[in-house]
């Protein structure tokens, strides 16, 4: 949750005053439950805690490369090695 809050603050420092962290937790939980059962198309579940594809080109390339390999089913991208780059 802390990564999400810090990214929100980067976009608009005053917005975090309006958003309660418990609200964000409910949203995150709802997304997790939805995609746990989702079967409508190929799905790549990304743990974005250790990557920043917006500001880091290497992270973007890793994610894009992984995305190109998703043809069917559910896949998970959890690149903890990116935390050290």
PDB file of N, CA, C and O in Angstrom, chain B, residues numbered from 101:
ATOM      1  N   UNK B 101       0.825  -1.186   0.000  1.00  0.00           N
ATOM      2  CA  UNK B 101       0.000   0.000   0.000  1.00  0.00           C
ATOM      3  C   UNK B 101       0.873   1.255   0.000  1.00  0.00           C
ATOM      4  O   UNK B 101       0.498   2.287  -0.558  1.00  0.00           O
ATOM      5  N   UNK B 102       2.036   1.150   0.632  1.00  0.00           N
ATOM      6  CA  UNK B 102       2.917   2.316   0.729  1.00  0.00           C
ATOM      7  C   UNK B 102       3.423   2.759  -0.642  1.00  0.00           C
ATOM      8  O   UNK B 102       3.546   3.956  -0.903  1.00  0.00           O
ATOM      9  N   UNK B 103       3.717   1.795  -1.517  1.00  0.00           N
ATOM     10  CA  UNK B 103       4.171   2.137  -2.873  1.00  0.00           C
ATOM     11  C   UNK B 103       3.060   2.863  -3.619  1.00  0.00           C
ATOM     12  O   UNK B 103       3.304   3.864  -4.293  1.00  0.00           O
ATOM     13  N   UNK B 104       1.849   2.356  -3.496  1.00  0.00           N
ATOM     14  CA  UNK B 104       0.709   2.999  -4.154  1.00  0.00           C
ATOM     15  C   UNK B 104       0.521   4.425  -3.648  1.00  0.00           C
ATOM     16  O   UNK B 104       0.339   5.345  -4.446  1.00  0.00           O
ATOM     17  N   UNK B 105       0.563   4.614  -2.348  1.00  0.00           N
ATOM     18  CA  UNK B 105       0.405   5.962  -1.791  1.00  0.00           C
ATOM     19  C   UNK B 105       1.519   6.900  -2.241  1.00  0.00           C
ATOM     20  O   UNK B 105       1.261   8.066  -2.540  1.00  0.00           O
ATOM     21  N   UNK B 106       2.746   6.409  -2.293  1.00  0.00           N
ATOM     22  CA  UNK B 106       3.845   7.284  -2.726  1.00  0.00           C
ATOM     23  C   UNK B 106       3.704   7.661  -4.195  1.00  0.00           C
ATOM     24  O   UNK B 106       4.049   8.777  -4.583  1.00  0.00           O
ATOM     25  N   UNK B 107       3.199   6.739  -5.017  1.00  0.00           N
ATOM     26  CA  UNK B 107       3.001   7.062  -6.434  1.00  0.00           C
ATOM     27  C   UNK B 107       1.853   8.056  -6.622  1.00  0.00           C
ATOM     28  O   UNK B 107       1.899   8.903  -7.514  1.00  0.00           O
ATOM     29  N   UNK B 108       0.844   7.950  -5.792  1.00  0.00           N
ATOM     30  CA  UNK B 108      -0.247   8.931  -5.842  1.00  0.00           C
ATOM     31  C   UNK B 108       0.282  10.304  -5.447  1.00  0.00           C
ATOM     32  O   UNK B 108      -0.058  11.305  -6.078  1.00  0.00           O
ATOM     33  N   UNK B 109       1.106  10.358  -4.415  1.00  0.00           N
ATOM     34  CA  UNK B 109       1.675  11.639  -3.961  1.00  0.00           C
ATOM     35  C   UNK B 109       2.544  12.282  -5.034  1.00  0.00           C
ATOM     36  O   UNK B 109       2.559  13.506  -5.167  1.00  0.00           O
ATOM     37  N   UNK B 110       3.273  11.465  -5.804  1.00  0.00           N
ATOM     38  CA  UNK B 110       4.116  12.013  -6.874  1.00  0.00           C
ATOM     39  C   UNK B 110       3.267  12.718  -7.926  1.00  0.00           C
ATOM     40  O   UNK B 110       3.676  13.737  -8.483  1.00  0.00           O
ATOM     41  N   UNK B 111       2.093  12.174  -8.191  1.00  0.00           N
ATOM     42  CA  UNK B 111       1.227  12.767  -9.211  1.00  0.00           C
ATOM     43  C   UNK B 111       0.561  14.040  -8.717  1.00  0.00           C
ATOM     44  O   UNK B 111       0.460  15.027  -9.447  1.00  0.00           O
ATOM     45  N   UNK B 112       0.114  14.008  -7.484  1.00  0.00           N
ATOM     46  CA  UNK B 112      -0.583  15.168  -6.934  1.00  0.00           C
ATOM     47  C   UNK B 112      -0.478  15.136  -5.407  1.00  0.00           C
ATOM     48  O   UNK B 112      -1.229  14.416  -4.749  1.00  0.00           O
ATOM     49  N   UNK B 113       0.443  15.907  -4.849  1.00  0.00           N
ATOM     50  CA  UNK B 113       0.680  15.859  -3.398  1.00  0.00           C
ATOM     51  C   UNK B 113      -0.553  16.133  -2.542  1.00  0.00           C
ATOM     52  O   UNK B 113      -0.649  15.609  -1.432  1.00  0.00           O
ATOM     53  N   UNK B 114      -1.483  16.925  -3.018  1.00  0.00           N
ATOM     54  CA  UNK B 114      -2.650  17.252  -2.198  1.00  0.00           C
ATOM     55  C   UNK B 114      -3.719  16.163  -2.228  1.00  0.00           C
ATOM     56  O   UNK B 114      -4.588  16.128  -1.356  1.00  0.00           O
ATOM     57  N   UNK B 115      -3.666  15.278  -3.218  1.00  0.00           N
ATOM     58  CA  UNK B 115      -4.696  14.252  -3.354  1.00  0.00           C
ATOM     59  C   UNK B 115      -4.652  13.259  -2.202  1.00  0.00           C
ATOM     60  O   UNK B 115      -5.700  12.799  -1.750  1.00  0.00           O
ATOM     61  N   UNK B 116      -3.459  12.920  -1.717  1.00  0.00           N
ATOM     62  CA  UNK B 116      -3.373  11.911  -0.665  1.00  0.00           C
ATOM     63  C   UNK B 116      -4.076  12.348   0.615  1.00  0.00           C
ATOM     64  O   UNK B 116      -4.412  11.511   1.453  1.00  0.00           O
ATOM     65  N   UNK B 117      -4.298  13.633   0.771  1.00  0.00           N
ATOM     66  CA  UNK B 117      -5.045  14.108   1.930  1.00  0.00           C
ATOM     67  C   UNK B 117      -6.512  13.718   1.836  1.00  0.00           C
ATOM     68  O   UNK B 117      -7.204  13.629   2.850  1.00  0.00           O
ATOM     69  N   UNK B 118      -6.982  13.488   0.621  1.00  0.00           N
ATOM     70  CA  UNK B 118      -8.387  13.162   0.396  1.00  0.00           C
ATOM     71  C   UNK B 118      -8.646  11.658   0.355  1.00  0.00           C
ATOM     72  O   UNK B 118      -9.796  11.228   0.438  1.00  0.00           O
ATOM     73  N   UNK B 119      -7.589  10.853   0.226  1.00  0.00           N
ATOM     74  CA  UNK B 119      -7.748   9.415   0.055  1.00  0.00           C
ATOM     75  C   UNK B 119      -7.321   8.696   1.327  1.00  0.00           C
ATOM     76  O   UNK B 119      -6.190   8.841   1.792  1.00  0.00           O
ATOM     77  N   UNK B 120      -8.231   7.931   1.870  1.00  0.00           N
ATOM     78  CA  UNK B 120      -7.954   7.143   3.061  1.00  0.00           C
ATOM     79  C   UNK B 120      -7.293   5.827   2.646  1.00  0.00           C
ATOM     80  O   UNK B 120      -7.730   5.201   1.681  1.00  0.00           O
ATOM     81  N   UNK B 121      -6.260   5.403   3.350  1.00  0.00           N
ATOM     82  CA  UNK B 121      -5.552   4.177   2.972  1.00  0.00           C
ATOM     83  C   UNK B 121      -6.457   2.950   3.051  1.00  0.00           C
ATOM     84  O   UNK B 121      -6.261   1.998   2.295  1.00  0.00           O
ATOM     85  N   UNK B 122      -7.436   2.951   3.944  1.00  0.00           N
ATOM     86  CA  UNK B 122      -8.361   1.808   4.012  1.00  0.00           C
ATOM     87  C   UNK B 122      -9.213   1.731   2.746  1.00  0.00           C
ATOM     88  O   UNK B 122      -9.587   0.640   2.316  1.00  0.00           O
ATOM     89  N   UNK B 123      -9.519   2.871   2.154  1.00  0.00           N
ATOM     90  CA  UNK B 123     -10.247   2.901   0.880  1.00  0.00           C
ATOM     91  C   UNK B 123      -9.403   2.254  -0.219  1.00  0.00           C
ATOM     92  O   UNK B 123      -9.911   1.451  -1.001  1.00  0.00           O
ATOM     93  N   UNK B 124      -8.124   2.603  -0.278  1.00  0.00           N
ATOM     94  CA  UNK B 124      -7.233   2.010  -1.277  1.00  0.00           C
ATOM     95  C   UNK B 124      -7.081   0.511  -1.065  1.00  0.00           C
ATOM     96  O   UNK B 124      -7.006  -0.247  -2.032  1.00  0.00           O
ATOM     97  N   UNK B 125      -7.035   0.078   0.184  1.00  0.00           N
ATOM     98  CA  UNK B 125      -6.945  -1.354   0.477  1.00  0.00           C
ATOM     99  C   UNK B 125      -8.179  -2.091  -0.021  1.00  0.00           C
ATOM    100  O   UNK B 125      -8.070  -3.199  -0.547  1.00  0.00           O
ATOM    101  N   UNK B 126      -9.350  -1.488   0.141  1.00  0.00           N
ATOM    102  CA  UNK B 126     -10.584  -2.109  -0.351  1.00  0.00           C
ATOM    103  C   UNK B 126     -10.569  -2.218  -1.871  1.00  0.00           C
ATOM    104  O   UNK B 126     -10.995  -3.230  -2.427  1.00  0.00           O
ATOM    105  N   UNK B 127     -10.083  -1.185  -2.539  1.00  0.00           N
ATOM    106  CA  UNK B 127      -9.990  -1.223  -3.999  1.00  0.00           C
ATOM    107  C   UNK B 127      -9.019  -2.315  -4.437  1.00  0.00           C
ATOM    108  O   UNK B 127      -9.329  -3.098  -5.335  1.00  0.00           O
ATOM    109  N   UNK B 128      -7.856  -2.369  -3.815  1.00  0.00           N
ATOM    110  CA  UNK B 128      -6.855  -3.382  -4.163  1.00  0.00           C
ATOM    111  C   UNK B 128      -7.403  -4.788  -3.926  1.00  0.00           C
ATOM    112  O   UNK B 128      -7.192  -5.678  -4.749  1.00  0.00           O
ATOM    113  N   UNK B 129      -8.093  -4.993  -2.828  1.00  0.00           N
ATOM    114  CA  UNK B 129      -8.690  -6.300  -2.540  1.00  0.00           C
ATOM    115  C   UNK B 129      -9.752  -6.664  -3.569  1.00  0.00           C
ATOM    116  O   UNK B 129      -9.846  -7.818  -3.988  1.00  0.00           O
ATOM    117  N   UNK B 130     -10.547  -5.686  -3.975  1.00  0.00           N
ATOM    118  CA  UNK B 130     -11.583  -5.937  -4.981  1.00  0.00           C
ATOM    119  C   UNK B 130     -10.974  -6.342  -6.316  1.00  0.00           C
ATOM    120  O   UNK B 130     -11.457  -7.267  -6.969  1.00  0.00           O
ATOM    121  N   UNK B 131      -9.912  -5.648  -6.724  1.00  0.00           N
ATOM    122  CA  UNK B 131      -9.212  -6.019  -7.959  1.00  0.00           C
ATOM    123  C   UNK B 131      -8.655  -7.435  -7.855  1.00  0.00           C
ATOM    124  O   UNK B 131      -8.793  -8.227  -8.787  1.00  0.00           O
ATOM    125  N   UNK B 132      -8.029  -7.754  -6.731  1.00  0.00           N
ATOM    126  CA  UNK B 132      -7.438  -9.083  -6.551  1.00  0.00           C
ATOM    127  C   UNK B 132      -8.506 -10.167  -6.652  1.00  0.00           C
ATOM    128  O   UNK B 132      -8.293 -11.187  -7.307  1.00  0.00           O
ATOM    129  N   UNK B 133      -9.643  -9.957  -6.016  1.00  0.00           N
ATOM    130  CA  UNK B 133     -10.729 -10.946  -6.076  1.00  0.00           C
ATOM    131  C   UNK B 133     -11.278 -11.075  -7.491  1.00  0.00           C
ATOM    132  O   UNK B 133     -11.530 -12.185  -7.961  1.00  0.00           O
ATOM    133  N   UNK B 134     -11.463  -9.953  -8.168  1.00  0.00           N
ATOM    134  CA  UNK B 134     -11.990  -9.988  -9.530  1.00  0.00           C
ATOM    135  C   UNK B 134     -11.070 -10.781 -10.448  1.00  0.00           C
ATOM    136  O   UNK B 134     -11.522 -11.678 -11.160  1.00  0.00           O
ATOM    137  N   UNK B 135      -9.783 -10.454 -10.434  1.00  0.00           N
ATOM    138  CA  UNK B 135      -8.859 -11.097 -11.361  1.00  0.00           C
ATOM    139  C   UNK B 135      -8.509 -12.526 -10.954  1.00  0.00           C
ATOM    140  O   UNK B 135      -8.015 -13.292 -11.781  1.00  0.00           O
ATOM    141  N   UNK B 136      -8.754 -12.897  -9.710  1.00  0.00           N
ATOM    142  CA  UNK B 136      -8.548 -14.280  -9.293  1.00  0.00           C
ATOM    143  C   UNK B 136      -9.470 -15.209 -10.080  1.00  0.00           C
ATOM    144  O   UNK B 136      -9.077 -16.314 -10.452  1.00  0.00           O
ATOM    145  N   UNK B 137     -10.689 -14.756 -10.330  1.00  0.00           N
ATOM    146  CA  UNK B 137     -11.677 -15.570 -11.030  1.00  0.00           C
ATOM    147  C   UNK B 137     -11.803 -15.228 -12.514  1.00  0.00           C
ATOM    148  O   UNK B 137     -12.548 -15.897 -13.230  1.00  0.00           O
ATOM    149  N   UNK B 138     -11.112 -14.227 -12.981  1.00  0.00           N
ATOM    150  CA  UNK B 138     -11.245 -13.750 -14.363  1.00  0.00           C
ATOM    151  C   UNK B 138     -10.709 -14.776 -15.355  1.00  0.00           C
ATOM    152  O   UNK B 138      -9.598 -15.283 -15.195  1.00  0.00           O
ATOM    153  N   UNK B 139     -11.516 -15.083 -16.395  1.00  0.00           N
ATOM    154  CA  UNK B 139     -11.108 -16.020 -17.434  1.00  0.00           C
ATOM    155  C   UNK B 139     -11.497 -15.529 -18.820  1.00  0.00           C
ATOM    156  O   UNK B 139     -11.499 -16.316 -19.766  1.00  0.00           O
ATOM    157  N   UNK B 140     -11.826 -14.249 -18.967  1.00  0.00           N
ATOM    158  CA  UNK B 140     -12.340 -13.717 -20.220  1.00  0.00           C
ATOM    159  C   UNK B 140     -11.305 -13.523 -21.313  1.00  0.00           C
ATOM    160  O   UNK B 140     -11.662 -13.382 -22.483  1.00  0.00           O
ATOM    161  N   UNK B 141     -10.038 -13.512 -20.957  1.00  0.00           N
ATOM    162  CA  UNK B 141      -8.962 -13.305 -21.932  1.00  0.00           C
ATOM    163  C   UNK B 141      -7.642 -13.662 -21.253  1.00  0.00           C
ATOM    164  O   UNK B 141      -7.609 -13.898 -20.045  1.00  0.00           O
ATOM    165  N   UNK B 142      -6.556 -13.702 -22.021  1.00  0.00           N
ATOM    166  CA  UNK B 142      -5.256 -13.892 -21.368  1.00  0.00           C
ATOM    167  C   UNK B 142      -5.032 -12.779 -20.343  1.00  0.00           C
ATOM    168  O   UNK B 142      -5.464 -11.643 -20.537  1.00  0.00           O
ATOM    169  N   UNK B 143      -4.361 -13.119 -19.266  1.00  0.00           N
ATOM    170  CA  UNK B 143      -4.202 -12.168 -18.164  1.00  0.00           C
ATOM    171  C   UNK B 143      -2.774 -12.213 -17.631  1.00  0.00           C
ATOM    172  O   UNK B 143      -2.237 -13.284 -17.351  1.00  0.00           O
ATOM    173  N   UNK B 144      -2.179 -11.059 -17.496  1.00  0.00           N
ATOM    174  CA  UNK B 144      -0.879 -10.929 -16.854  1.00  0.00           C
ATOM    175  C   UNK B 144      -1.074 -10.139 -15.565  1.00  0.00           C
ATOM    176  O   UNK B 144      -1.390  -8.950 -15.602  1.00  0.00           O
ATOM    177  N   UNK B 145      -0.890 -10.792 -14.443  1.00  0.00           N
ATOM    178  CA  UNK B 145      -0.998 -10.155 -13.140  1.00  0.00           C
ATOM    179  C   UNK B 145       0.390  -9.648 -12.769  1.00  0.00           C
ATOM    180  O   UNK B 145       1.339 -10.427 -12.681  1.00  0.00           O
ATOM    181  N   UNK B 146       0.505  -8.344 -12.553  1.00  0.00           N
ATOM    182  CA  UNK B 146       1.808  -7.716 -12.330  1.00  0.00           C
ATOM    183  C   UNK B 146       1.916  -7.214 -10.896  1.00  0.00           C
ATOM    184  O   UNK B 146       1.076  -6.442 -10.433  1.00  0.00           O
ATOM    185  N   UNK B 147       2.950  -7.656 -10.204  1.00  0.00           N
ATOM    186  CA  UNK B 147       3.283  -7.084  -8.905  1.00  0.00           C
ATOM    187  C   UNK B 147       4.174  -5.877  -9.199  1.00  0.00           C
ATOM    188  O   UNK B 147       5.353  -6.034  -9.517  1.00  0.00           O
ATOM    189  N   UNK B 148       3.616  -4.691  -9.093  1.00  0.00           N
ATOM    190  CA  UNK B 148       4.330  -3.463  -9.468  1.00  0.00           C
ATOM    191  C   UNK B 148       5.050  -2.816  -8.287  1.00  0.00           C
ATOM    192  O   UNK B 148       5.521  -1.684  -8.392  1.00  0.00           O
ATOM    193  N   UNK B 149       5.136  -3.524  -7.176  1.00  0.00           N
ATOM    194  CA  UNK B 149       5.781  -2.943  -5.999  1.00  0.00           C
ATOM    195  C   UNK B 149       7.264  -2.672  -6.236  1.00  0.00           C
ATOM    196  O   UNK B 149       7.804  -1.690  -5.727  1.00  0.00           O
ATOM    197  N   UNK B 150       7.925  -3.539  -7.008  1.00  0.00           N
ATOM    198  CA  UNK B 150       9.366  -3.402  -7.211  1.00  0.00           C
ATOM    199  C   UNK B 150       9.756  -2.906  -8.593  1.00  0.00           C
ATOM    200  O   UNK B 150      10.940  -2.870  -8.926  1.00  0.00           O
ATOM    201  N   UNK B 151       8.780  -2.525  -9.397  1.00  0.00           N
ATOM    202  CA  UNK B 151       9.102  -2.004 -10.726  1.00  0.00           C
ATOM    203  C   UNK B 151       8.430  -0.656 -10.929  1.00  0.00           C
ATOM    204  O   UNK B 151       7.429  -0.338 -10.288  1.00  0.00           O
ATOM    205  N   UNK B 152       8.995   0.119 -11.822  1.00  0.00           N
ATOM    206  CA  UNK B 152       8.436   1.424 -12.173  1.00  0.00           C
ATOM    207  C   UNK B 152       8.570   1.607 -13.683  1.00  0.00           C
ATOM    208  O   UNK B 152       9.466   2.314 -14.145  1.00  0.00           O
ATOM    209  N   UNK B 153       7.678   0.970 -14.460  1.00  0.00           N
ATOM    210  CA  UNK B 153       7.796   1.035 -15.918  1.00  0.00           C
ATOM    211  C   UNK B 153       7.531   2.420 -16.498  1.00  0.00           C
ATOM    212  O   UNK B 153       7.824   2.655 -17.670  1.00  0.00           O
ATOM    213  N   UNK B 154       6.999   3.321 -15.727  1.00  0.00           N
ATOM    214  CA  UNK B 154       6.756   4.683 -16.200  1.00  0.00           C
ATOM    215  C   UNK B 154       8.055   5.482 -16.224  1.00  0.00           C
ATOM    216  O   UNK B 154       8.314   6.221 -17.174  1.00  0.00           O
ATOM    217  N   UNK B 155       8.867   5.335 -15.189  1.00  0.00           N
ATOM    218  CA  UNK B 155      10.084   6.138 -15.062  1.00  0.00           C
ATOM    219  C   UNK B 155      11.374   5.367 -15.328  1.00  0.00           C
ATOM    220  O   UNK B 155      12.451   5.962 -15.353  1.00  0.00           O
ATOM    221  N   UNK B 156      11.281   4.054 -15.528  1.00  0.00           N
ATOM    222  CA  UNK B 156      12.473   3.234 -15.725  1.00  0.00           C
ATOM    223  C   UNK B 156      12.315   2.422 -17.012  1.00  0.00           C
ATOM    224  O   UNK B 156      11.504   1.498 -17.072  1.00  0.00           O
ATOM    225  N   UNK B 157      13.085   2.767 -18.030  1.00  0.00           N
ATOM    226  CA  UNK B 157      12.971   2.100 -19.332  1.00  0.00           C
ATOM    227  C   UNK B 157      13.290   0.613 -19.259  1.00  0.00           C
ATOM    228  O   UNK B 157      12.670  -0.180 -19.967  1.00  0.00           O
ATOM    229  N   UNK B 158      14.234   0.221 -18.426  1.00  0.00           N
ATOM    230  CA  UNK B 158      14.557  -1.206 -18.287  1.00  0.00           C
ATOM    231  C   UNK B 158      13.373  -1.982 -17.724  1.00  0.00           C
ATOM    232  O   UNK B 158      13.084  -3.092 -18.172  1.00  0.00           O
ATOM    233  N   UNK B 159      12.699  -1.407 -16.757  1.00  0.00           N
ATOM    234  CA  UNK B 159      11.518  -2.049 -16.187  1.00  0.00           C
ATOM    235  C   UNK B 159      10.413  -2.144 -17.231  1.00  0.00           C
ATOM    236  O   UNK B 159       9.724  -3.160 -17.320  1.00  0.00           O
ATOM    237  N   UNK B 160      10.245  -1.092 -18.014  1.00  0.00           N
ATOM    238  CA  UNK B 160       9.241  -1.114 -19.083  1.00  0.00           C
ATOM    239  C   UNK B 160       9.535  -2.239 -20.063  1.00  0.00           C
ATOM    240  O   UNK B 160       8.633  -2.987 -20.441  1.00  0.00           O
ATOM    241  N   UNK B 161      10.785  -2.365 -20.475  1.00  0.00           N
ATOM    242  CA  UNK B 161      11.170  -3.404 -21.435  1.00  0.00           C
ATOM    243  C   UNK B 161      10.941  -4.803 -20.864  1.00  0.00           C
ATOM    244  O   UNK B 161      10.479  -5.692 -21.578  1.00  0.00           O
ATOM    245  N   UNK B 162      11.262  -5.006 -19.577  1.00  0.00           N
ATOM    246  CA  UNK B 162      11.009  -6.304 -18.942  1.00  0.00           C
ATOM    247  C   UNK B 162       9.523  -6.642 -18.963  1.00  0.00           C
ATOM    248  O   UNK B 162       9.136  -7.760 -19.304  1.00  0.00           O
ATOM    249  N   UNK B 163       8.703  -5.676 -18.599  1.00  0.00           N
ATOM    250  CA  UNK B 163       7.264  -5.887 -18.553  1.00  0.00           C
ATOM    251  C   UNK B 163       6.699  -6.114 -19.946  1.00  0.00           C
ATOM    252  O   UNK B 163       5.871  -7.003 -20.144  1.00  0.00           O
ATOM    253  N   UNK B 164       7.139  -5.319 -20.909  1.00  0.00           N
ATOM    254  CA  UNK B 164       6.661  -5.454 -22.282  1.00  0.00           C
ATOM    255  C   UNK B 164       7.053  -6.812 -22.856  1.00  0.00           C
ATOM    256  O   UNK B 164       6.253  -7.449 -23.541  1.00  0.00           O
ATOM    257  N   UNK B 165       8.265  -7.255 -22.584  1.00  0.00           N
ATOM    258  CA  UNK B 165       8.732  -8.560 -23.044  1.00  0.00           C
ATOM    259  C   UNK B 165       7.877  -9.678 -22.454  1.00  0.00           C
ATOM    260  O   UNK B 165       7.505 -10.620 -23.153  1.00  0.00           O
ATOM    261  N   UNK B 166       7.573  -9.567 -21.182  1.00  0.00           N
ATOM    262  CA  UNK B 166       6.720 -10.559 -20.526  1.00  0.00           C
ATOM    263  C   UNK B 166       5.319 -10.551 -21.126  1.00  0.00           C
ATOM    264  O   UNK B 166       4.732 -11.609 -21.353  1.00  0.00           O
ATOM    265  N   UNK B 167       4.792  -9.384 -21.379  1.00  0.00           N
ATOM    266  CA  UNK B 167       3.451  -9.238 -21.936  1.00  0.00           C
ATOM    267  C   UNK B 167       3.336  -9.877 -23.314  1.00  0.00           C
ATOM    268  O   UNK B 167       2.307 -10.466 -23.642  1.00  0.00           O
ATOM    269  N   UNK B 168       4.382  -9.763 -24.116  1.00  0.00           N
ATOM    270  CA  UNK B 168       4.361 -10.350 -25.458  1.00  0.00           C
ATOM    271  C   UNK B 168       4.254 -11.871 -25.411  1.00  0.00           C
ATOM    272  O   UNK B 168       3.789 -12.484 -26.373  1.00  0.00           O
ATOM    273  N   UNK B 169       4.672 -12.484 -24.322  1.00  0.00           N
ATOM    274  CA  UNK B 169       4.630 -13.939 -24.203  1.00  0.00           C
ATOM    275  C   UNK B 169       3.294 -14.475 -23.702  1.00  0.00           C
ATOM    276  O   UNK B 169       3.076 -15.686 -23.701  1.00  0.00           O
ATOM    277  N   UNK B 170       2.412 -13.599 -23.282  1.00  0.00           N
ATOM    278  CA  UNK B 170       1.116 -14.030 -22.750  1.00  0.00           C
ATOM    279  C   UNK B 170       0.155 -14.261 -23.913  1.00  0.00           C
ATOM    280  O   UNK B 170      -0.283 -13.318 -24.571  1.00  0.00           O
ATOM    281  N   UNK B 171      -0.160 -15.521 -24.150  1.00  0.00           N
ATOM    282  CA  UNK B 171      -1.056 -15.875 -25.259  1.00  0.00           C
ATOM    283  C   UNK B 171      -2.387 -16.430 -24.756  1.00  0.00           C
ATOM    284  O   UNK B 171      -3.418 -16.259 -25.405  1.00  0.00           O
ATOM    285  N   UNK B 172      -2.363 -17.088 -23.609  1.00  0.00           N
ATOM    286  CA  UNK B 172      -3.572 -17.675 -23.047  1.00  0.00           C
ATOM    287  C   UNK B 172      -3.374 -17.869 -21.551  1.00  0.00           C
ATOM    288  O   UNK B 172      -2.245 -17.877 -21.060  1.00  0.00           O
ATOM    289  N   UNK B 173      -4.468 -18.022 -20.839  1.00  0.00           N
ATOM    290  CA  UNK B 173      -4.393 -18.314 -19.416  1.00  0.00           C
ATOM    291  C   UNK B 173      -3.975 -17.136 -18.558  1.00  0.00           C
ATOM    292  O   UNK B 173      -3.981 -15.982 -18.985  1.00  0.00           O
ATOM    293  N   UNK B 174      -3.616 -17.474 -17.336  1.00  0.00           N
ATOM    294  CA  UNK B 174      -3.234 -16.476 -16.336  1.00  0.00           C
ATOM    295  C   UNK B 174      -1.742 -16.609 -16.055  1.00  0.00           C
ATOM    296  O   UNK B 174      -1.239 -17.707 -15.815  1.00  0.00           O
ATOM    297  N   UNK B 175      -1.047 -15.487 -16.086  1.00  0.00           N
ATOM    298  CA  UNK B 175       0.393 -15.456 -15.847  1.00  0.00           C
ATOM    299  C   UNK B 175       0.693 -14.412 -14.776  1.00  0.00           C
ATOM    300  O   UNK B 175      -0.079 -13.476 -14.567  1.00  0.00           O
ATOM    301  N   UNK B 176       1.827 -14.590 -14.102  1.00  0.00           N
ATOM    302  CA  UNK B 176       2.196 -13.693 -13.015  1.00  0.00           C
ATOM    303  C   UNK B 176       3.584 -13.128 -13.264  1.00  0.00           C
ATOM    304  O   UNK B 176       4.511 -13.860 -13.610  1.00  0.00           O
ATOM    305  N   UNK B 177       3.720 -11.821 -13.085  1.00  0.00           N
ATOM    306  CA  UNK B 177       5.009 -11.149 -13.223  1.00  0.00           C
ATOM    307  C   UNK B 177       5.344 -10.535 -11.877  1.00  0.00           C
ATOM    308  O   UNK B 177       4.696  -9.588 -11.430  1.00  0.00           O
ATOM    309  N   UNK B 178       6.366 -11.087 -11.239  1.00  0.00           N
ATOM    310  CA  UNK B 178       6.768 -10.636  -9.914  1.00  0.00           C
ATOM    311  C   UNK B 178       8.283 -10.540  -9.904  1.00  0.00           C
ATOM    312  O   UNK B 178       8.957 -11.400  -9.338  1.00  0.00           O
ATOM    313  N   UNK B 179       8.818  -9.509 -10.521  1.00  0.00           N
ATOM    314  CA  UNK B 179      10.253  -9.400 -10.712  1.00  0.00           C
ATOM    315  C   UNK B 179      10.910  -8.669  -9.550  1.00  0.00           C
ATOM    316  O   UNK B 179      11.047  -7.446  -9.576  1.00  0.00           O
ATOM    317  N   UNK B 180      11.309  -9.410  -8.546  1.00  0.00           N
ATOM    318  CA  UNK B 180      11.979  -8.784  -7.407  1.00  0.00           C
ATOM    319  C   UNK B 180      13.399  -8.358  -7.757  1.00  0.00           C
ATOM    320  O   UNK B 180      13.969  -7.507  -7.074  1.00  0.00           O
ATOM    321  N   UNK B 181      13.981  -8.934  -8.810  1.00  0.00           N
ATOM    322  CA  UNK B 181      15.326  -8.522  -9.230  1.00  0.00           C
ATOM    323  C   UNK B 181      15.340  -7.062  -9.666  1.00  0.00           C
ATOM    324  O   UNK B 181      16.369  -6.394  -9.568  1.00  0.00           O
ATOM    325  N   UNK B 182      14.206  -6.566 -10.145  1.00  0.00           N
ATOM    326  CA  UNK B 182      14.123  -5.170 -10.588  1.00  0.00           C
ATOM    327  C   UNK B 182      14.335  -4.205  -9.429  1.00  0.00           C
ATOM    328  O   UNK B 182      14.725  -3.056  -9.642  1.00  0.00           O
ATOM    329  N   UNK B 183      14.087  -4.653  -8.225  1.00  0.00           N
ATOM    330  CA  UNK B 183      14.272  -3.785  -7.058  1.00  0.00           C
ATOM    331  C   UNK B 183      15.732  -3.398  -6.872  1.00  0.00           C
ATOM    332  O   UNK B 183      16.038  -2.401  -6.217  1.00  0.00           O
ATOM    333  N   UNK B 184      16.626  -4.184  -7.447  1.00  0.00           N
ATOM    334  CA  UNK B 184      18.049  -3.924  -7.286  1.00  0.00           C
ATOM    335  C   UNK B 184      18.659  -3.215  -8.478  1.00  0.00           C
ATOM    336  O   UNK B 184      19.866  -2.973  -8.498  1.00  0.00           O
ATOM    337  N   UNK B 185      17.848  -2.877  -9.475  1.00  0.00           N
ATOM    338  CA  UNK B 185      18.383  -2.193 -10.666  1.00  0.00           C
ATOM    339  C   UNK B 185      18.151  -0.699 -10.592  1.00  0.00           C
ATOM    340  O   UNK B 185      18.535   0.032 -11.505  1.00  0.00           O
TER     341      UNK B 185
END
